[in-house]
Amino acid sequence: MYTCTVHGMNIRRVSFDHPDAVKLNDQVQAEYAARYDDEGDATHLDPAMFAPPSGLYLIAYDEQDRPVATGGWRGHDEETEEGHLPGDAELKRMYVVEEARGLGLARRILAALEEDARTAGRTRMILETGTRQPEAISLYTSSGYAPCTKFGYYRDHELSLCYAKNL
């Protein structure tokens, strides 16, 4: 079981359908809806996609054991019409609740996800974000991610941005 405590925050492996994961996912979907004037991210995600060894889902808990940040990766083992390549690990649902932003939690979760994906034999971490998420863009570019060929559900959407980093 993955657990890590940093600066009073405890990062734990959970299933994508864990109640705290569902709660944070609802919050990130509401934020997507507000930023993009739509219903949130329509990408199909199944809890099995994040099950080790072909994925991982993490939640950071504060000192009062409240879930405050989340993120996961899911593996791709074959080339798809949506642009995924064999060996890809796709970053999904990176989110930090408003009151915990600025503490470095997203960066810690990102590093843990990258290390886990590398250990699982993944060769590249990919992600899709949007032009209305400048905080996410800053995190990824400052963490070594570079623009890549667009992939995924939103690959043809004008507000979509895709990034990749070799692991």
C-alpha positions in Angstrom: 0.0 0.0 0.0 1.4 3.4 -1.0 1.5 6.0 1.8 3.7 9.0 2.3 3.6 11.8 4.9 5.1 15.2 4.0 4.6 18.4 6.0 1.7 17.0 7.9 0.0 15.8 4.7 -0.6 12.1 4.3 -0.7 10.8 0.7 -2.5 7.5 0.3 -3.3 5.1 -2.5 -7.1 4.7 -2.9 -9.4 3.3 -5.5 -11.0 5.7 -8.0 -14.4 4.8 -6.6 -13.4 5.4 -2.9 -15.9 7.9 -1.3 -13.2 10.5 -0.9 -12.1 10.1 -4.5 -15.7 10.5 -5.6 -16.1 13.6 -3.4 -13.0 15.3 -4.9 -13.9 14.2 -8.4 -17.3 15.9 -8.0 -15.4 19.1 -6.9 -13.0 19.1 -9.8 -15.9 18.4 -12.2 -17.7 21.5 -10.8 -14.6 23.6 -11.3 -14.2 22.3 -14.9 -17.9 23.2 -15.5 -17.4 26.7 -14.1 -14.2 27.4 -16.0 -15.5 26.0 -19.3 -19.2 26.8 -19.1 -20.1 23.2 -19.6 -20.9 20.0 -17.7 -17.3 19.0 -16.8 -15.0 16.4 -18.2 -16.8 13.8 -20.3 -13.8 11.4 -20.6 -14.9 7.9 -19.6 -13.0 6.7 -16.5 -13.5 3.3 -14.8 -12.1 2.5 -11.4 -10.3 -0.5 -12.9 -8.2 1.9 -15.1 -6.4 3.1 -11.9 -5.7 -0.3 -10.4 -2.1 -1.3 -10.0 0.0 -2.3 -11.8 -1.5 -0.5 -14.7 -2.5 2.7 -12.8 -2.6 4.4 -9.5 -4.9 6.9 -7.7 -3.7 9.0 -4.8 -5.4 11.3 -2.3 -3.6 13.7 0.1 -5.2 14.1 3.5 -4.5 17.0 5.8 -3.8 16.8 9.6 -7.5 16.5 10.3 -7.7 13.6 7.8 -9.7 15.6 5.3 -9.1 14.8 1.6 -7.5 17.9 0.0 -5.8 16.8 -3.2 -6.0 14.1 -5.7 -4.4 12.7 -8.9 -4.0 9.4 -10.8 -2.5 7.8 -13.8 -3.9 5.1 -16.1 -1.8 3.0 -18.5 -2.2 2.6 -22.2 -0.8 -0.6 -23.7 -1.7 -0.1 -27.4 -1.9 2.6 -29.9 -5.5 4.0 -30.1 -7.4 6.1 -32.6 -7.5 8.8 -29.9 -3.7 9.1 -30.1 -2.5 7.1 -27.1 0.8 5.1 -27.6 1.9 1.8 -26.0 3.8 2.6 -22.8 1.9 5.8 -22.0 0.8 6.7 -18.5 -2.0 9.3 -18.7 -2.4 11.7 -15.8 -6.0 12.2 -14.7 -7.9 14.2 -12.1 -5.1 16.3 -10.7 -6.9 18.6 -8.2 -6.3 20.5 -5.0 -9.1 22.0 -3.0 -9.0 25.8 -2.9 -8.0 26.1 0.8 -5.0 23.8 0.3 -3.6 25.5 -2.8 -0.1 26.9 -2.8 1.3 24.2 -0.4 3.0 22.2 -3.1 0.5 19.3 -2.9 0.0 19.0 -6.7 3.7 18.9 -7.2 4.1 16.1 -4.6 1.3 14.1 -6.1 2.7 14.6 -9.6 6.2 13.4 -8.5 4.7 10.3 -6.8 2.6 9.4 -9.8 5.6 9.8 -12.2 7.8 7.6 -10.0 5.1 4.9 -9.8 4.5 5.0 -13.5 8.2 4.8 -14.2 8.5 1.8 -11.7 5.6 0.1 -13.6 7.6 0.3 -16.8 5.8 3.2 -18.4 7.9 5.3 -20.8 6.0 8.5 -21.1 3.5 10.5 -18.9 0.9 12.4 -20.9 -1.9 14.7 -19.9 -4.6 16.9 -21.3 -5.6 20.2 -19.7 -7.2 23.3 -21.0 -6.4 26.9 -21.7 -8.5 28.1 -18.8 -6.3 26.2 -16.3 -3.2 28.4 -16.0 -2.2 26.9 -12.7 -2.1 23.4 -14.2 -0.2 24.6 -17.3 2.4 26.3 -15.0 2.8 23.2 -12.8 3.3 20.9 -15.8 5.7 23.1 -17.8 7.8 23.8 -14.7 7.9 20.0 -14.1 9.4 19.3 -17.5 6.3 18.7 -19.6 6.3 19.9 -23.2 3.4 20.3 -25.7 2.7 17.1 -27.7 0.4 15.9 -30.4 -3.2 16.2 -29.1 -4.8 13.0 -27.9 -7.9 11.8 -26.0 -11.5 12.7 -25.9 -10.9 16.5 -26.3 -8.1 16.2 -29.0 -10.2 18.2 -31.5 -11.4 20.9 -29.0 -9.9 24.3 -29.4 -9.4 24.9 -25.7 -7.5 21.6 -25.2 -3.8 21.4 -24.6 -1.7 18.2 -24.4 1.6 17.7 -22.8 4.1 14.8 -22.4 7.2 14.0 -20.4 9.5 11.0 -21.0 9.8 9.0 -17.9 
